[in-house]
Amino acid sequence: MKKYVWTSLAVALLLPGVLAAQPGYPPRDGRTANISRVVADCQDRAIQFRSSLRAALDRSAINGTRREDELNVDAERLERAMDRVREAWNREHDPPKTRHFVSDAISAGQDINRTMVRRRLNPDVQRQWDAVRGELNRLAEAFELPRIRW
C-alpha cells in the first residue's frame, strides 16, 4: 500500500513536467494567451456581425438583390475563415501554421469592407463592422501580418 502511495505521488508530481516537454504541447506563456484571446474576440465579433448584417440587409434597399446575396456569402466566408483560424490555433498554438488562415479571414473582411464603405447600412451594423475591422487588425498584429489597409 505504501509503495502504491509513493508511486502515485511521484506520477502526480512528474506528469506535468513530462507533458510540457512533449513536442506540440501548447506553451503556457503570455503571448499564447493573448493570441487565444484575440482569436476568440475576433470570432465572436464576426458571428455577431453576420447575424446583424442579415437582419439589416432584409430591411435595406439591396434586399433581394444579387449584392445582398454576395454580402451574405462574404460574411459567411469570414465566419468560416475565423472558425478555421480558431481550430488551427487551438490545435497547434503555432503562429506560422495558423497565419494563412488569418490571411483568408482578412481577405474576406476586405471584400465585406468594400461594400460597407459604398453602401451605408444602419448605424448599428456599421458600428459592428467597425468593431470587426478593429479585431481583424488585432488579429493581423498578433500573427505578425501587415496592418490592414481598409
Phi and psi in radians as a Rosetta constraint file:
Dihedral C 1 N 2 CA 2 C 2 CIRCULARHARMONIC -1.107 0.35
Dihedral N 2 CA 2 C 2 N 3 CIRCULARHARMONIC -0.697 0.35
Dihedral C 2 N 3 CA 3 C 3 CIRCULARHARMONIC -1.105 0.35
Dihedral N 3 CA 3 C 3 N 4 CIRCULARHARMONIC -0.702 0.35
Dihedral C 3 N 4 CA 4 C 4 CIRCULARHARMONIC -1.083 0.35
Dihedral N 4 CA 4 C 4 N 5 CIRCULARHARMONIC -0.749 0.35
Dihedral C 4 N 5 CA 5 C 5 CIRCULARHARMONIC -1.109 0.35
Dihedral N 5 CA 5 C 5 N 6 CIRCULARHARMONIC -0.792 0.35
Dihedral C 5 N 6 CA 6 C 6 CIRCULARHARMONIC -1.146 0.35
Dihedral N 6 CA 6 C 6 N 7 CIRCULARHARMONIC -0.690 0.35
Dihedral C 6 N 7 CA 7 C 7 CIRCULARHARMONIC -1.137 0.35
Dihedral N 7 CA 7 C 7 N 8 CIRCULARHARMONIC -0.766 0.35
Dihedral C 7 N 8 CA 8 C 8 CIRCULARHARMONIC -1.094 0.35
Dihedral N 8 CA 8 C 8 N 9 CIRCULARHARMONIC -0.723 0.35
Dihedral C 8 N 9 CA 9 C 9 CIRCULARHARMONIC -1.123 0.35
Dihedral N 9 CA 9 C 9 N 10 CIRCULARHARMONIC -0.749 0.35
Dihedral C 9 N 10 CA 10 C 10 CIRCULARHARMONIC -1.115 0.35
Dihedral N 10 CA 10 C 10 N 11 CIRCULARHARMONIC -0.761 0.35
Dihedral C 10 N 11 CA 11 C 11 CIRCULARHARMONIC -1.096 0.35
Dihedral N 11 CA 11 C 11 N 12 CIRCULARHARMONIC -0.773 0.35
Dihedral C 11 N 12 CA 12 C 12 CIRCULARHARMONIC -1.094 0.35
Dihedral N 12 CA 12 C 12 N 13 CIRCULARHARMONIC -0.617 0.35
Dihedral C 12 N 13 CA 13 C 13 CIRCULARHARMONIC -1.395 0.35
Dihedral N 13 CA 13 C 13 N 14 CIRCULARHARMONIC -0.581 0.35
Dihedral C 13 N 14 CA 14 C 14 CIRCULARHARMONIC -1.570 0.35
Dihedral N 14 CA 14 C 14 N 15 CIRCULARHARMONIC -0.453 0.35
Dihedral C 14 N 15 CA 15 C 15 CIRCULARHARMONIC -1.008 0.35
Dihedral N 15 CA 15 C 15 N 16 CIRCULARHARMONIC -0.800 0.35
Dihedral C 15 N 16 CA 16 C 16 CIRCULARHARMONIC -1.025 0.35
Dihedral N 16 CA 16 C 16 N 17 CIRCULARHARMONIC -0.666 0.35
Dihedral C 16 N 17 CA 17 C 17 CIRCULARHARMONIC -1.193 0.35
Dihedral N 17 CA 17 C 17 N 18 CIRCULARHARMONIC -0.676 0.35
Dihedral C 17 N 18 CA 18 C 18 CIRCULARHARMONIC -1.159 0.35
Dihedral N 18 CA 18 C 18 N 19 CIRCULARHARMONIC -0.765 0.35
Dihedral C 18 N 19 CA 19 C 19 CIRCULARHARMONIC -1.112 0.35
Dihedral N 19 CA 19 C 19 N 20 CIRCULARHARMONIC -0.719 0.35
Dihedral C 19 N 20 CA 20 C 20 CIRCULARHARMONIC -1.147 0.35
Dihedral N 20 CA 20 C 20 N 21 CIRCULARHARMONIC -0.458 0.35
Dihedral C 20 N 21 CA 21 C 21 CIRCULARHARMONIC -1.461 0.35
Dihedral N 21 CA 21 C 21 N 22 CIRCULARHARMONIC -0.138 0.35
Dihedral C 21 N 22 CA 22 C 22 CIRCULARHARMONIC -1.260 0.35
Dihedral N 22 CA 22 C 22 N 23 CIRCULARHARMONIC 2.440 0.35
Dihedral C 22 N 23 CA 23 C 23 CIRCULARHARMONIC -1.085 0.35
Dihedral N 23 CA 23 C 23 N 24 CIRCULARHARMONIC 2.445 0.35
Dihedral C 23 N 24 CA 24 C 24 CIRCULARHARMONIC 1.473 0.35
Dihedral N 24 CA 24 C 24 N 25 CIRCULARHARMONIC -0.145 0.35
Dihedral C 24 N 25 CA 25 C 25 CIRCULARHARMONIC -1.246 0.35
Dihedral N 25 CA 25 C 25 N 26 CIRCULARHARMONIC 2.198 0.35
Dihedral C 25 N 26 CA 26 C 26 CIRCULARHARMONIC -1.072 0.35
Dihedral N 26 CA 26 C 26 N 27 CIRCULARHARMONIC 2.281 0.35
Dihedral C 26 N 27 CA 27 C 27 CIRCULARHARMONIC -1.210 0.35
Dihedral N 27 CA 27 C 27 N 28 CIRCULARHARMONIC 2.665 0.35
Dihedral C 27 N 28 CA 28 C 28 CIRCULARHARMONIC -1.928 0.35
Dihedral N 28 CA 28 C 28 N 29 CIRCULARHARMONIC 1.427 0.35
Dihedral C 28 N 29 CA 29 C 29 CIRCULARHARMONIC -2.270 0.35
Dihedral N 29 CA 29 C 29 N 30 CIRCULARHARMONIC 2.994 0.35
Dihedral C 29 N 30 CA 30 C 30 CIRCULARHARMONIC -1.111 0.35
Dihedral N 30 CA 30 C 30 N 31 CIRCULARHARMONIC -0.648 0.35
Dihedral C 30 N 31 CA 31 C 31 CIRCULARHARMONIC -1.125 0.35
Dihedral N 31 CA 31 C 31 N 32 CIRCULARHARMONIC -0.760 0.35
Dihedral C 31 N 32 CA 32 C 32 CIRCULARHARMONIC -1.082 0.35
Dihedral N 32 CA 32 C 32 N 33 CIRCULARHARMONIC -0.773 0.35
Dihedral C 32 N 33 CA 33 C 33 CIRCULARHARMONIC -1.121 0.35
Dihedral N 33 CA 33 C 33 N 34 CIRCULARHARMONIC -0.692 0.35
Dihedral C 33 N 34 CA 34 C 34 CIRCULARHARMONIC -1.128 0.35
Dihedral N 34 CA 34 C 34 N 35 CIRCULARHARMONIC -0.801 0.35
Dihedral C 34 N 35 CA 35 C 35 CIRCULARHARMONIC -1.090 0.35
Dihedral N 35 CA 35 C 35 N 36 CIRCULARHARMONIC -0.725 0.35
Dihedral C 35 N 36 CA 36 C 36 CIRCULARHARMONIC -1.037 0.35
Dihedral N 36 CA 36 C 36 N 37 CIRCULARHARMONIC -0.710 0.35
Dihedral C 36 N 37 CA 37 C 37 CIRCULARHARMONIC -1.151 0.35
Dihedral N 37 CA 37 C 37 N 38 CIRCULARHARMONIC -0.768 0.35
Dihedral C 37 N 38 CA 38 C 38 CIRCULARHARMONIC -1.102 0.35
Dihedral N 38 CA 38 C 38 N 39 CIRCULARHARMONIC -0.764 0.35
Dihedral C 38 N 39 CA 39 C 39 CIRCULARHARMONIC -1.066 0.35
Dihedral N 39 CA 39 C 39 N 40 CIRCULARHARMONIC -0.814 0.35
Dihedral C 39 N 40 CA 40 C 40 CIRCULARHARMONIC -1.110 0.35
Dihedral N 40 CA 40 C 40 N 41 CIRCULARHARMONIC -0.760 0.35
Dihedral C 40 N 41 CA 41 C 41 CIRCULARHARMONIC -1.092 0.35
Dihedral N 41 CA 41 C 41 N 42 CIRCULARHARMONIC -0.769 0.35
Dihedral C 41 N 42 CA 42 C 42 CIRCULARHARMONIC -1.141 0.35
Dihedral N 42 CA 42 C 42 N 43 CIRCULARHARMONIC -0.725 0.35
Dihedral C 42 N 43 CA 43 C 43 CIRCULARHARMONIC -1.119 0.35
Dihedral N 43 CA 43 C 43 N 44 CIRCULARHARMONIC -0.751 0.35
Dihedral C 43 N 44 CA 44 C 44 CIRCULARHARMONIC -1.055 0.35
Dihedral N 44 CA 44 C 44 N 45 CIRCULARHARMONIC -0.774 0.35
Dihedral C 44 N 45 CA 45 C 45 CIRCULARHARMONIC -1.105 0.35
Dihedral N 45 CA 45 C 45 N 46 CIRCULARHARMONIC -0.703 0.35
Dihedral C 45 N 46 CA 46 C 46 CIRCULARHARMONIC -1.113 0.35
Dihedral N 46 CA 46 C 46 N 47 CIRCULARHARMONIC -0.706 0.35
Dihedral C 46 N 47 CA 47 C 47 CIRCULARHARMONIC -1.145 0.35
Dihedral N 47 CA 47 C 47 N 48 CIRCULARHARMONIC -0.818 0.35
Dihedral C 47 N 48 CA 48 C 48 CIRCULARHARMONIC -1.070 0.35
Dihedral N 48 CA 48 C 48 N 49 CIRCULARHARMONIC -0.750 0.35
Dihedral C 48 N 49 CA 49 C 49 CIRCULARHARMONIC -1.082 0.35
Dihedral N 49 CA 49 C 49 N 50 CIRCULARHARMONIC -0.810 0.35
Dihedral C 49 N 50 CA 50 C 50 CIRCULARHARMONIC -1.027 0.35
Dihedral N 50 CA 50 C 50 N 51 CIRCULARHARMONIC -0.746 0.35
Dihedral C 50 N 51 CA 51 C 51 CIRCULARHARMONIC -1.110 0.35
Dihedral N 51 CA 51 C 51 N 52 CIRCULARHARMONIC -0.834 0.35
Dihedral C 51 N 52 CA 52 C 52 CIRCULARHARMONIC -1.163 0.35
Dihedral N 52 CA 52 C 52 N 53 CIRCULARHARMONIC -0.647 0.35
Dihedral C 52 N 53 CA 53 C 53 CIRCULARHARMONIC -1.071 0.35
Dihedral N 53 CA 53 C 53 N 54 CIRCULARHARMONIC -0.801 0.35
Dihedral C 53 N 54 CA 54 C 54 CIRCULARHARMONIC -0.993 0.35
Dihedral N 54 CA 54 C 54 N 55 CIRCULARHARMONIC -0.812 0.35
Dihedral C 54 N 55 CA 55 C 55 CIRCULARHARMONIC -1.120 0.35
Dihedral N 55 CA 55 C 55 N 56 CIRCULARHARMONIC -0.739 0.35
Dihedral C 55 N 56 CA 56 C 56 CIRCULARHARMONIC -1.173 0.35
Dihedral N 56 CA 56 C 56 N 57 CIRCULARHARMONIC -0.677 0.35
Dihedral C 56 N 57 CA 57 C 57 CIRCULARHARMONIC -1.136 0.35
Dihedral N 57 CA 57 C 57 N 58 CIRCULARHARMONIC -0.613 0.35
Dihedral C 57 N 58 CA 58 C 58 CIRCULARHARMONIC -1.125 0.35
Dihedral N 58 CA 58 C 58 N 59 CIRCULARHARMONIC -0.373 0.35
Dihedral C 58 N 59 CA 59 C 59 CIRCULARHARMONIC -1.889 0.35
Dihedral N 59 CA 59 C 59 N 60 CIRCULARHARMONIC 0.242 0.35
Dihedral C 59 N 60 CA 60 C 60 CIRCULARHARMONIC -1.847 0.35
Dihedral N 60 CA 60 C 60 N 61 CIRCULARHARMONIC 3.027 0.35
Dihedral C 60 N 61 CA 61 C 61 CIRCULARHARMONIC -1.204 0.35
Dihedral N 61 CA 61 C 61 N 62 CIRCULARHARMONIC -0.342 0.35
Dihedral C 61 N 62 CA 62 C 62 CIRCULARHARMONIC -1.670 0.35
Dihedral N 62 CA 62 C 62 N 63 CIRCULARHARMONIC 0.178 0.35
Dihedral C 62 N 63 CA 63 C 63 CIRCULARHARMONIC -1.008 0.35
Dihedral N 63 CA 63 C 63 N 64 CIRCULARHARMONIC 2.293 0.35
Dihedral C 63 N 64 CA 64 C 64 CIRCULARHARMONIC 1.428 0.35
Dihedral N 64 CA 64 C 64 N 65 CIRCULARHARMONIC 0.088 0.35
Dihedral C 64 N 65 CA 65 C 65 CIRCULARHARMONIC -1.737 0.35
Dihedral N 65 CA 65 C 65 N 66 CIRCULARHARMONIC 2.927 0.35
Dihedral C 65 N 66 CA 66 C 66 CIRCULARHARMONIC -1.079 0.35
Dihedral N 66 CA 66 C 66 N 67 CIRCULARHARMONIC -0.648 0.35
Dihedral C 66 N 67 CA 67 C 67 CIRCULARHARMONIC -1.106 0.35
Dihedral N 67 CA 67 C 67 N 68 CIRCULARHARMONIC -0.654 0.35
Dihedral C 67 N 68 CA 68 C 68 CIRCULARHARMONIC -1.069 0.35
Dihedral N 68 CA 68 C 68 N 69 CIRCULARHARMONIC -0.792 0.35
Dihedral C 68 N 69 CA 69 C 69 CIRCULARHARMONIC -1.061 0.35
Dihedral N 69 CA 69 C 69 N 70 CIRCULARHARMONIC -0.761 0.35
Dihedral C 69 N 70 CA 70 C 70 CIRCULARHARMONIC -1.100 0.35
Dihedral N 70 CA 70 C 70 N 71 CIRCULARHARMONIC -0.722 0.35
Dihedral C 70 N 71 CA 71 C 71 CIRCULARHARMONIC -1.153 0.35
Dihedral N 71 CA 71 C 71 N 72 CIRCULARHARMONIC -0.710 0.35
Dihedral C 71 N 72 CA 72 C 72 CIRCULARHARMONIC -1.091 0.35
Dihedral N 72 CA 72 C 72 N 73 CIRCULARHARMONIC -0.710 0.35
Dihedral C 72 N 73 CA 73 C 73 CIRCULARHARMONIC -1.125 0.35
Dihedral N 73 CA 73 C 73 N 74 CIRCULARHARMONIC -0.735 0.35
Dihedral C 73 N 74 CA 74 C 74 CIRCULARHARMONIC -1.090 0.35
Dihedral N 74 CA 74 C 74 N 75 CIRCULARHARMONIC -0.723 0.35
Dihedral C 74 N 75 CA 75 C 75 CIRCULARHARMONIC -1.150 0.35
Dihedral N 75 CA 75 C 75 N 76 CIRCULARHARMONIC -0.659 0.35
Dihedral C 75 N 76 CA 76 C 76 CIRCULARHARMONIC -1.179 0.35
Dihedral N 76 CA 76 C 76 N 77 CIRCULARHARMONIC -0.693 0.35
Dihedral C 76 N 77 CA 77 C 77 CIRCULARHARMONIC -1.076 0.35
Dihedral N 77 CA 77 C 77 N 78 CIRCULARHARMONIC -0.732 0.35
Dihedral C 77 N 78 CA 78 C 78 CIRCULARHARMONIC -1.074 0.35
Dihedral N 78 CA 78 C 78 N 79 CIRCULARHARMONIC -0.794 0.35
Dihedral C 78 N 79 CA 79 C 79 CIRCULARHARMONIC -1.105 0.35
Dihedral N 79 CA 79 C 79 N 80 CIRCULARHARMONIC -0.754 0.35
Dihedral C 79 N 80 CA 80 C 80 CIRCULARHARMONIC -1.126 0.35
Dihedral N 80 CA 80 C 80 N 81 CIRCULARHARMONIC -0.703 0.35
Dihedral C 80 N 81 CA 81 C 81 CIRCULARHARMONIC -1.083 0.35
Dihedral N 81 CA 81 C 81 N 82 CIRCULARHARMONIC -0.710 0.35
Dihedral C 81 N 82 CA 82 C 82 CIRCULARHARMONIC -1.169 0.35
Dihedral N 82 CA 82 C 82 N 83 CIRCULARHARMONIC -0.585 0.35
Dihedral C 82 N 83 CA 83 C 83 CIRCULARHARMONIC -1.062 0.35
Dihedral N 83 CA 83 C 83 N 84 CIRCULARHARMONIC -0.755 0.35
Dihedral C 83 N 84 CA 84 C 84 CIRCULARHARMONIC -1.183 0.35
Dihedral N 84 CA 84 C 84 N 85 CIRCULARHARMONIC -0.652 0.35
Dihedral C 84 N 85 CA 85 C 85 CIRCULARHARMONIC -1.046 0.35
Dihedral N 85 CA 85 C 85 N 86 CIRCULARHARMONIC -0.879 0.35
Dihedral C 85 N 86 CA 86 C 86 CIRCULARHARMONIC -1.045 0.35
Dihedral N 86 CA 86 C 86 N 87 CIRCULARHARMONIC -0.805 0.35
Dihedral C 86 N 87 CA 87 C 87 CIRCULARHARMONIC -1.098 0.35
Dihedral N 87 CA 87 C 87 N 88 CIRCULARHARMONIC -0.800 0.35
Dihedral C 87 N 88 CA 88 C 88 CIRCULARHARMONIC -1.127 0.35
Dihedral N 88 CA 88 C 88 N 89 CIRCULARHARMONIC -0.756 0.35
Dihedral C 88 N 89 CA 89 C 89 CIRCULARHARMONIC -1.135 0.35
Dihedral N 89 CA 89 C 89 N 90 CIRCULARHARMONIC -0.786 0.35
Dihedral C 89 N 90 CA 90 C 90 CIRCULARHARMONIC -1.158 0.35
Dihedral N 90 CA 90 C 90 N 91 CIRCULARHARMONIC -0.541 0.35
Dihedral C 90 N 91 CA 91 C 91 CIRCULARHARMONIC -1.319 0.35
Dihedral N 91 CA 91 C 91 N 92 CIRCULARHARMONIC -0.782 0.35
Dihedral C 91 N 92 CA 92 C 92 CIRCULARHARMONIC -1.865 0.35
Dihedral N 92 CA 92 C 92 N 93 CIRCULARHARMONIC -0.583 0.35
Dihedral C 92 N 93 CA 93 C 93 CIRCULARHARMONIC 0.900 0.35
Dihedral N 93 CA 93 C 93 N 94 CIRCULARHARMONIC 0.769 0.35
Dihedral C 93 N 94 CA 94 C 94 CIRCULARHARMONIC -2.301 0.35
Dihedral N 94 CA 94 C 94 N 95 CIRCULARHARMONIC 1.820 0.35
Dihedral C 94 N 95 CA 95 C 95 CIRCULARHARMONIC -0.922 0.35
Dihedral N 95 CA 95 C 95 N 96 CIRCULARHARMONIC -0.794 0.35
Dihedral C 95 N 96 CA 96 C 96 CIRCULARHARMONIC -1.065 0.35
Dihedral N 96 CA 96 C 96 N 97 CIRCULARHARMONIC -0.588 0.35
Dihedral C 96 N 97 CA 97 C 97 CIRCULARHARMONIC -1.333 0.35
Dihedral N 97 CA 97 C 97 N 98 CIRCULARHARMONIC -0.331 0.35
Dihedral C 97 N 98 CA 98 C 98 CIRCULARHARMONIC -1.739 0.35
Dihedral N 98 CA 98 C 98 N 99 CIRCULARHARMONIC -0.327 0.35
Dihedral C 98 N 99 CA 99 C 99 CIRCULARHARMONIC -0.963 0.35
Dihedral N 99 CA 99 C 99 N 100 CIRCULARHARMONIC -0.703 0.35
Dihedral C 99 N 100 CA 100 C 100 CIRCULARHARMONIC -1.189 0.35
Dihedral N 100 CA 100 C 100 N 101 CIRCULARHARMONIC -0.492 0.35
Dihedral C 100 N 101 CA 101 C 101 CIRCULARHARMONIC -1.211 0.35
Dihedral N 101 CA 101 C 101 N 102 CIRCULARHARMONIC -0.648 0.35
Dihedral C 101 N 102 CA 102 C 102 CIRCULARHARMONIC -1.094 0.35
Dihedral N 102 CA 102 C 102 N 103 CIRCULARHARMONIC -0.747 0.35
Dihedral C 102 N 103 CA 103 C 103 CIRCULARHARMONIC -1.046 0.35
Dihedral N 103 CA 103 C 103 N 104 CIRCULARHARMONIC -0.679 0.35
Dihedral C 103 N 104 CA 104 C 104 CIRCULARHARMONIC -1.098 0.35
Dihedral N 104 CA 104 C 104 N 105 CIRCULARHARMONIC -0.728 0.35
Dihedral C 104 N 105 CA 105 C 105 CIRCULARHARMONIC -1.132 0.35
Dihedral N 105 CA 105 C 105 N 106 CIRCULARHARMONIC -0.733 0.35
Dihedral C 105 N 106 CA 106 C 106 CIRCULARHARMONIC -1.115 0.35
Dihedral N 106 CA 106 C 106 N 107 CIRCULARHARMONIC -0.725 0.35
Dihedral C 106 N 107 CA 107 C 107 CIRCULARHARMONIC -1.050 0.35
Dihedral N 107 CA 107 C 107 N 108 CIRCULARHARMONIC -0.772 0.35
Dihedral C 107 N 108 CA 108 C 108 CIRCULARHARMONIC -1.089 0.35
Dihedral N 108 CA 108 C 108 N 109 CIRCULARHARMONIC -0.712 0.35
Dihedral C 108 N 109 CA 109 C 109 CIRCULARHARMONIC -1.103 0.35
Dihedral N 109 CA 109 C 109 N 110 CIRCULARHARMONIC -0.677 0.35
Dihedral C 109 N 110 CA 110 C 110 CIRCULARHARMONIC -1.151 0.35
Dihedral N 110 CA 110 C 110 N 111 CIRCULARHARMONIC -0.641 0.35
Dihedral C 110 N 111 CA 111 C 111 CIRCULARHARMONIC -1.118 0.35
Dihedral N 111 CA 111 C 111 N 112 CIRCULARHARMONIC -0.747 0.35
Dihedral C 111 N 112 CA 112 C 112 CIRCULARHARMONIC -1.116 0.35
Dihedral N 112 CA 112 C 112 N 113 CIRCULARHARMONIC -0.738 0.35
Dihedral C 112 N 113 CA 113 C 113 CIRCULARHARMONIC -1.052 0.35
Dihedral N 113 CA 113 C 113 N 114 CIRCULARHARMONIC -0.676 0.35
Dihedral C 113 N 114 CA 114 C 114 CIRCULARHARMONIC -0.992 0.35
Dihedral N 114 CA 114 C 114 N 115 CIRCULARHARMONIC -0.716 0.35
Dihedral C 114 N 115 CA 115 C 115 CIRCULARHARMONIC -1.305 0.35
Dihedral N 115 CA 115 C 115 N 116 CIRCULARHARMONIC -0.706 0.35
Dihedral C 115 N 116 CA 116 C 116 CIRCULARHARMONIC -1.100 0.35
Dihedral N 116 CA 116 C 116 N 117 CIRCULARHARMONIC -0.563 0.35
Dihedral C 116 N 117 CA 117 C 117 CIRCULARHARMONIC -1.290 0.35
Dihedral N 117 CA 117 C 117 N 118 CIRCULARHARMONIC -0.706 0.35
Dihedral C 117 N 118 CA 118 C 118 CIRCULARHARMONIC -1.313 0.35
Dihedral N 118 CA 118 C 118 N 119 CIRCULARHARMONIC -0.673 0.35
Dihedral C 118 N 119 CA 119 C 119 CIRCULARHARMONIC -2.076 0.35
Dihedral N 119 CA 119 C 119 N 120 CIRCULARHARMONIC 1.826 0.35
Dihedral C 119 N 120 CA 120 C 120 CIRCULARHARMONIC -1.292 0.35
Dihedral N 120 CA 120 C 120 N 121 CIRCULARHARMONIC 2.114 0.35
Dihedral C 120 N 121 CA 121 C 121 CIRCULARHARMONIC -1.700 0.35
Dihedral N 121 CA 121 C 121 N 122 CIRCULARHARMONIC -2.969 0.35
Dihedral C 121 N 122 CA 122 C 122 CIRCULARHARMONIC -1.076 0.35
Dihedral N 122 CA 122 C 122 N 123 CIRCULARHARMONIC 2.665 0.35
Dihedral C 122 N 123 CA 123 C 123 CIRCULARHARMONIC -1.017 0.35
Dihedral N 123 CA 123 C 123 N 124 CIRCULARHARMONIC -0.589 0.35
Dihedral C 123 N 124 CA 124 C 124 CIRCULARHARMONIC -1.124 0.35
Dihedral N 124 CA 124 C 124 N 125 CIRCULARHARMONIC -0.765 0.35
Dihedral C 124 N 125 CA 125 C 125 CIRCULARHARMONIC -1.168 0.35
Dihedral N 125 CA 125 C 125 N 126 CIRCULARHARMONIC -0.670 0.35
Dihedral C 125 N 126 CA 126 C 126 CIRCULARHARMONIC -1.080 0.35
Dihedral N 126 CA 126 C 126 N 127 CIRCULARHARMONIC -0.739 0.35
Dihedral C 126 N 127 CA 127 C 127 CIRCULARHARMONIC -1.114 0.35
Dihedral N 127 CA 127 C 127 N 128 CIRCULARHARMONIC -0.720 0.35
Dihedral C 127 N 128 CA 128 C 128 CIRCULARHARMONIC -1.129 0.35
Dihedral N 128 CA 128 C 128 N 129 CIRCULARHARMONIC -0.676 0.35
Dihedral C 128 N 129 CA 129 C 129 CIRCULARHARMONIC -1.140 0.35
Dihedral N 129 CA 129 C 129 N 130 CIRCULARHARMONIC -0.693 0.35
Dihedral C 129 N 130 CA 130 C 130 CIRCULARHARMONIC -1.015 0.35
Dihedral N 130 CA 130 C 130 N 131 CIRCULARHARMONIC -0.701 0.35
Dihedral C 130 N 131 CA 131 C 131 CIRCULARHARMONIC -1.155 0.35
Dihedral N 131 CA 131 C 131 N 132 CIRCULARHARMONIC -0.714 0.35
Dihedral C 131 N 132 CA 132 C 132 CIRCULARHARMONIC -1.093 0.35
Dihedral N 132 CA 132 C 132 N 133 CIRCULARHARMONIC -0.769 0.35
Dihedral C 132 N 133 CA 133 C 133 CIRCULARHARMONIC -1.034 0.35
Dihedral N 133 CA 133 C 133 N 134 CIRCULARHARMONIC -0.742 0.35
Dihedral C 133 N 134 CA 134 C 134 CIRCULARHARMONIC -1.063 0.35
Dihedral N 134 CA 134 C 134 N 135 CIRCULARHARMONIC -0.745 0.35
Dihedral C 134 N 135 CA 135 C 135 CIRCULARHARMONIC -1.151 0.35
Dihedral N 135 CA 135 C 135 N 136 CIRCULARHARMONIC -0.695 0.35
Dihedral C 135 N 136 CA 136 C 136 CIRCULARHARMONIC -1.113 0.35
Dihedral N 136 CA 136 C 136 N 137 CIRCULARHARMONIC -0.635 0.35
Dihedral C 136 N 137 CA 137 C 137 CIRCULARHARMONIC -1.132 0.35
Dihedral N 137 CA 137 C 137 N 138 CIRCULARHARMONIC -0.735 0.35
Dihedral C 137 N 138 CA 138 C 138 CIRCULARHARMONIC -1.081 0.35
Dihedral N 138 CA 138 C 138 N 139 CIRCULARHARMONIC -0.694 0.35
Dihedral C 138 N 139 CA 139 C 139 CIRCULARHARMONIC -1.114 0.35
Dihedral N 139 CA 139 C 139 N 140 CIRCULARHARMONIC -0.806 0.35
Dihedral C 139 N 140 CA 140 C 140 CIRCULARHARMONIC -1.034 0.35
Dihedral N 140 CA 140 C 140 N 141 CIRCULARHARMONIC -0.761 0.35
Dihedral C 140 N 141 CA 141 C 141 CIRCULARHARMONIC -1.115 0.35
Dihedral N 141 CA 141 C 141 N 142 CIRCULARHARMONIC -0.750 0.35
Dihedral C 141 N 142 CA 142 C 142 CIRCULARHARMONIC -1.099 0.35
Dihedral N 142 CA 142 C 142 N 143 CIRCULARHARMONIC -0.575 0.35
Dihedral C 142 N 143 CA 143 C 143 CIRCULARHARMONIC -1.743 0.35
Dihedral N 143 CA 143 C 143 N 144 CIRCULARHARMONIC 0.298 0.35
Dihedral C 143 N 144 CA 144 C 144 CIRCULARHARMONIC 0.967 0.35
Dihedral N 144 CA 144 C 144 N 145 CIRCULARHARMONIC 0.760 0.35
Dihedral C 144 N 145 CA 145 C 145 CIRCULARHARMONIC -1.804 0.35
Dihedral N 145 CA 145 C 145 N 146 CIRCULARHARMONIC 2.764 0.35
Dihedral C 145 N 146 CA 146 C 146 CIRCULARHARMONIC -1.069 0.35
Dihedral N 146 CA 146 C 146 N 147 CIRCULARHARMONIC 2.597 0.35
Dihedral C 146 N 147 CA 147 C 147 CIRCULARHARMONIC -1.027 0.35
Dihedral N 147 CA 147 C 147 N 148 CIRCULARHARMONIC 2.500 0.35
Dihedral C 147 N 148 CA 148 C 148 CIRCULARHARMONIC -1.385 0.35
Dihedral N 148 CA 148 C 148 N 149 CIRCULARHARMONIC 2.312 0.35
Dihedral C 148 N 149 CA 149 C 149 CIRCULARHARMONIC -1.589 0.35
Dihedral N 149 CA 149 C 149 N 150 CIRCULARHARMONIC 1.888 0.35
